[in-house]
Amino acid sequence: MTKQYIISKQSDLEQFKKNGIYIIEGSLNVRCSLNVPTSLIVQGDLSIEAGGSIEAGGSIEAGWSIEAGGFIEAGGSIKAGGFIKAGESIKAGMSIEAGGSIEAGESIKAGGSIEAGMSIKAGESIEAGEYIEAGWSIKAGEYIEAGWSIKAGGSIEAGWYIKAGESIKAGWYIKAGMYIEAGWSIKAGGSIEAGEYIEAGWYIKAGMYIEAGESIKAGEYIFSYIFSVKCKSLSTQTLPFWREYWGDMPPLKKWSKEIKDEGNCWGHLKNLLTTEEAQKVCDWDGWHWILRAQLEMFFGLKTKHNLEG
């Protein structure tokens, strides 16, 4: 059975000091706020009662859960085998990691990564210098932002915006009240939805629909597996699917060999046709409008595709 320790004041912690750090071989219940100059390691649960907070110059680590009514802050990392929960904010100079969920009434912020085996949830913002990853969902009342990537096995949702320097990927849906922006790709097993715009340096791909109140822009292509895209303007530069698909389409049969040749880059293929030939290809009545629009932009006939409503 795990031993339980209770402390009521800051000085009670000194009995656990070993080689400059504080090690508790059991669980620790704290009935005051704590300011630990170095690192705190608890083998069991770490709980701070009555709205108290904990702050450490080094790292905070617990074998199971870390819970505080106030804030949890560490100059190093914060790590728990179970969950991490704070009534206010959770902040780490390095990483935040939990085998279970990470939850804060206000914000969650890490200089490095934020990673949870289950969900990550904040009443306000979630921000990481590196990546944010959850086995289940990621949800913030305001925004979610990562220097690298954002990934969830379930959904990713923010009241304001979702932004990543690299990729954003969800097993279910991605939804933001304002915008969704990624330096690389945006991909969802379900839908992708933003109140204003969706923008990616590479591609945007969804198993269901893609919808934005204003614009959708991709440095490469966009694709919805149910062919459902809604926005006021659409902008892409390359094409979805594989070379064999385009090479076998009736209006492109004439250039099938060149299209299927892996040695020909897409930049070469877009200049293979004259303007008149490209227009004729795009005018074929067999195209779905989403594919026709991307063909027109690929061949340089349009810089963007405007839609009504």
C-alpha positions in Angstrom: 0.0 0.0 0.0 1.3 3.5 -1.0 2.3 5.6 2.0 0.4 8.9 2.4 2.1 12.1 3.5 0.4 15.4 4.5 2.1 18.8 4.8 0.4 22.0 5.9 3.2 24.5 5.4 6.2 25.1 3.1 8.8 24.2 5.7 7.3 20.7 6.1 8.7 19.8 2.7 12.3 20.0 3.9 12.2 16.6 5.5 12.0 15.1 1.9 15.1 16.9 0.5 17.7 14.5 -0.9 20.8 15.7 -2.8 19.1 19.0 -3.6 15.8 17.7 -4.9 12.6 16.7 -3.0 11.6 13.0 -3.3 8.5 11.5 -1.7 8.3 7.7 -1.6 4.6 7.6 -1.5 1.7 10.1 -2.1 1.7 13.7 -1.0 -1.3 15.8 0.1 -0.4 19.5 0.4 -2.7 21.9 2.3 -0.9 25.1 1.3 0.7 26.5 -1.8 4.3 25.3 -2.5 7.3 27.0 -4.1 9.9 24.3 -4.7 13.4 25.8 -5.6 14.5 22.6 -7.4 12.6 19.5 -8.5 9.8 17.6 -6.8 9.3 13.8 -7.4 6.4 12.0 -5.9 6.1 8.3 -6.4 2.3 8.2 -5.9 -0.3 11.1 -6.2 0.5 14.8 -5.7 -2.5 16.9 -4.7 -2.7 20.5 -3.6 -5.9 21.3 -1.8 -8.2 24.3 -1.2 -7.2 26.3 -4.3 -3.5 26.0 -3.6 -0.8 26.2 -6.3 2.6 24.6 -6.8 5.6 26.1 -8.5 9.0 24.5 -9.0 12.3 25.8 -10.4 13.0 22.4 -11.8 10.6 19.6 -12.7 7.4 18.2 -11.1 6.8 14.5 -11.5 4.3 12.0 -10.0 3.8 8.3 -10.5 0.1 8.8 -10.8 -1.8 12.1 -10.7 -1.0 15.8 -10.2 -3.9 18.0 -9.1 -4.1 21.6 -7.9 -7.0 23.9 -7.2 -4.8 26.8 -8.4 -1.9 26.7 -10.9 0.9 24.2 -11.6 4.2 25.7 -12.9 7.7 24.3 -13.5 10.9 25.6 -14.9 11.6 22.2 -16.3 9.0 19.5 -17.2 5.7 18.3 -15.6 5.0 14.6 -15.9 2.4 12.2 -14.4 1.7 8.6 -15.0 -2.0 9.4 -14.7 -3.7 12.8 -15.1 -2.6 16.4 -14.6 -5.4 18.8 -13.5 -5.3 22.5 -12.4 -8.2 24.8 -11.6 -6.1 27.7 -13.1 -3.1 27.2 -15.5 -0.5 24.6 -16.2 2.9 25.9 -17.4 6.2 24.2 -18.0 9.5 25.6 -19.4 10.1 22.2 -21.0 7.4 19.5 -21.6 4.1 18.5 -20.1 3.3 14.8 -20.3 0.5 12.6 -18.8 -0.5 9.0 -19.3 -4.1 10.1 -18.9 -5.6 13.5 -19.4 -4.3 17.1 -19.0 -6.9 19.6 -18.0 -6.8 23.3 -16.9 -9.5 25.8 -16.1 -7.4 28.5 -17.8 -4.4 27.8 -20.0 -1.9 25.0 -20.7 1.6 26.1 -22.0 4.9 24.4 -22.6 8.2 25.5 -24.0 8.6 22.0 -25.4 5.8 19.4 -26.1 2.4 18.7 -24.6 1.4 15.0 -24.7 -1.5 13.1 -23.2 -2.5 9.4 -23.5 -6.1 10.6 -23.3 -7.5 14.2 -23.8 -6.1 17.7 -23.4 -8.5 20.4 -22.4 -8.2 24.1 -21.4 -10.8 26.7 -20.7 -8.7 29.3 -22.5 -5.6 28.3 -24.6 -3.2 25.4 -25.3 0.2 26.4 -26.5 3.4 24.4 -27.2 6.8 25.4 -28.6 7.1 22.0 -30.2 4.1 19.5 -30.6 0.8 18.8 -29.0 -0.5 15.3 -29.1 -3.4 13.4 -27.5 -4.7 9.9 -27.8 -8.3 11.2 -27.6 -9.3 14.9 -28.1 -7.8 18.3 -27.8 -10.1 21.2 -26.9 -9.6 24.9 -26.0 -12.0 27.7 -25.3 -9.8 30.1 -27.1 -6.9 28.9 -29.3 -4.5 25.9 -29.8 -1.1 26.7 -31.2 2.1 24.6 -31.7 5.5 25.4 -33.2 5.5 22.0 -34.8 2.5 19.7 -35.1 -0.9 19.1 -33.5 -2.3 15.6 -33.5 -5.3 13.9 -31.9 -6.8 10.4 -32.2 -10.2 12.0 -31.9 -11.2 15.7 -32.4 -9.3 19.0 -32.3 -11.5 22.0 -31.4 -10.9 25.7 -30.5 -13.3 28.6 -30.0 -10.9 31.0 -31.8 -8.1 29.4 -33.9 -5.9 26.4 -34.4 -2.4 27.0 -35.8 0.7 24.7 -36.3 4.1 25.4 -37.9 3.9 22.0 -39.5 0.9 19.6 -39.6 -2.6 19.3 -38.0 -4.1 15.8 -37.9 -7.2 14.4 -36.3 -8.8 11.0 -36.4 -12.2 12.6 -36.2 -12.9 16.3 -36.9 -11.1 19.7 -36.7 -13.1 22.8 -35.9 -12.3 26.4 -35.1 -14.5 29.4 -34.6 -12.1 31.6 -36.6 -9.4 29.9 -38.6 -7.2 26.8 -39.1 -3.7 27.3 -40.3 -0.8 24.9 -40.9 2.7 25.3 -42.5 2.4 21.8 -43.9 -0.8 19.7 -44.1 -4.3 19.6 -42.5 -5.9 16.2 -42.4 -9.0 14.8 -40.6 -10.8 11.5 -40.7 -14.0 13.4 -40.4 -14.7 17.1 -41.2 -12.6 20.3 -41.2 -14.5 23.4 -40.4 -13.6 27.1 -39.7 -15.7 30.2 -39.3 -13.3 32.3 -41.4 -10.5 30.5 -43.4 -8.5 27.3 -43.7 -5.0 27.5 -45.0 -2.2 24.9 -45.5 1.3 25.1 -47.1 0.8 21.6 -48.5 -2.6 19.8 -48.7 -6.0 19.8 -47.0 -7.7 16.4 -46.8 -10.9 15.3 -45.1 -12.9 12.1 -44.9 -16.0 14.1 -44.8 -16.7 17.8 -45.6 -14.4 20.8 -45.6 -16.1 24.1 -44.8 -15.0 27.7 -44.2 -17.0 30.9 -43.9 -14.6 32.7 -46.2 -11.6 31.0 -48.0 -9.8 27.7 -48.3 -6.2 27.8 -49.5 -3.7 25.1 -50.1 -0.1 25.2 -51.4 -0.8 21.8 -53.0 -4.4 20.5 -53.2 -7.6 20.0 -51.3 -9.8 16.8 -51.2 -13.0 15.7 -49.5 -13.7 12.0 -49.8 -17.5 12.8 -50.0 -16.7 15.7 -52.5 -18.2 18.3 -50.1 -16.4 21.6 -50.0 -18.0 24.9 -49.0 -16.4 28.3 -49.0 -16.5 31.7 -50.8 -13.1 31.2 -52.5 -10.9 28.3 -53.2 -7.1 28.4 -54.0 -4.8 25.4 -54.9 -1.7 24.8 -57.0 -1.5 21.1 -57.7 -3.9 18.2 -58.1 -5.3 15.4 -55.8 -5.1 11.7 -56.7 -2.4 9.8 -58.5 -0.9 10.2 -62.0 -2.7 7.1 -63.3 -6.1 8.7 -62.5 -5.4 11.9 -64.5 -3.6 10.0 -67.3 -6.6 7.8 -67.9 -9.2 10.5 -67.9 -10.7 11.0 -71.4 -9.8 14.7 -72.0 -6.2 14.0 -70.9 -5.6 10.7 -72.8 -3.5 12.5 -75.4 -0.8 13.3 -72.8 -1.3 10.0 -70.8 2.3 8.8 -71.3 3.8 12.1 -70.2 1.5 12.4 -67.2 2.3 8.8 -66.0 6.0 9.3 -66.4 7.4 9.7 -62.8 10.3 11.6 -64.4 8.1 14.5 -65.3 7.5 16.8 -62.3 4.1 18.5 -61.9 5.7 21.8 -62.9 6.5 20.4 -66.3 3.1 18.8 -66.8 1.2 22.1 -66.2 3.1 23.6 -69.1 2.6 20.6 -71.4 -0.7 21.9 -72.7 -1.3 25.2 -74.5 -3.8 27.6 -73.0 -6.5 26.5 -75.5 -5.9 22.8 -74.8 -6.0 23.3 -71.1 -9.3 25.2 -71.4 -10.8 22.5 -73.5 -9.7 19.9 -70.9 -11.3 21.9 -68.1 -14.5 22.4 -70.1 -15.2 18.6 -70.2 -18.6 17.9 -68.6 -17.4 14.8 -66.8 -15.5 16.7 -64.1 -16.9 17.2 -60.6 -16.7 21.0 -59.9 -14.0 20.5 -57.2 -11.7 18.7 -59.7 -12.5 21.2 -62.5 -11.7 24.2 -60.2 -8.3 22.7 -59.2 -7.5 21.8 -62.9 -8.2 25.4 -63.9 -5.8 26.7 -61.2 -3.2 24.0 -61.9 -3.1 25.1 -65.6 -3.0 28.8 -64.6 -6.4 29.6 -66.1 -7.4 31.0 -62.7 -5.6 32.1 -59.6 -8.6 31.2 -57.4 -12.1 29.8 -57.8 -14.9 31.9 -56.5 -18.2 30.3 -55.3 -21.5 31.9 -54.5 -22.7 32.2 -50.9 
